Amino acid sequence: MLSVEPSTNELLTLAKAQLLRSLHQQKTKPYLPVWGELFTSLRDIVRHGKQAQENILVYPMRPTGTLWYLYQENQFLADLPDPGITISMTQEQLLDALVKGSFPPLTTDNRSING
């Protein structure tokens, strides 16, 4: 019998998609809790980065910048090139920031999900 388990890259893609859906849901339906989905997505991204021993581009941010997971430091990094700022955060710090609306991602059509 064939195994139909997703590959680790597919699992990473699913975790990123869940993270973006949760952030979108938080913006469109702020009365619904999203903390658990955000936590699970970030945990899965960390797990993949550690297993693959590679930095993970989580998503591009609005208006410019990128959100990364750096596996060697076990930190998330918000890279904002326009003002020249980088912010390192633990998973818990990033989770708190995302719940508060910080570091909004761009959608695939280059519109931010936060406005």
Stockholm file with secondary structure:
# STOCKHOLM 1.0

chainA/1-115         MLSVEPSTNELLTLAKAQLLRSLHQQKTKPYLPVWGELFTSLRDIVRHGKQAQENILVYPMRPTGTLWYLYQENQFLADLPDPGITISMTQEQLLDALVKGSFPPLTTDNRSING
#=GR chainA/1-115 SS CCCCCCCHHHHHHHHHHHHHHHHHHHHHCTTSCCHHHHHHHHHHHHHHHHHHTSCEEEEEBSSSCEEEEETTTTEEEEEETTTTEEEEECHHHHHHHHHTTCSCBBCTTSCBTTC
#=GC SS_cons         CCCCCCCHHHHHHHHHHHHHHHHHHHHHCTTSCCHHHHHHHHHHHHHHHHHHTSCEEEEEBSSSCEEEEETTTTEEEEEETTTTEEEEECHHHHHHHHHTTCSCBBCTTSCBTTC
//
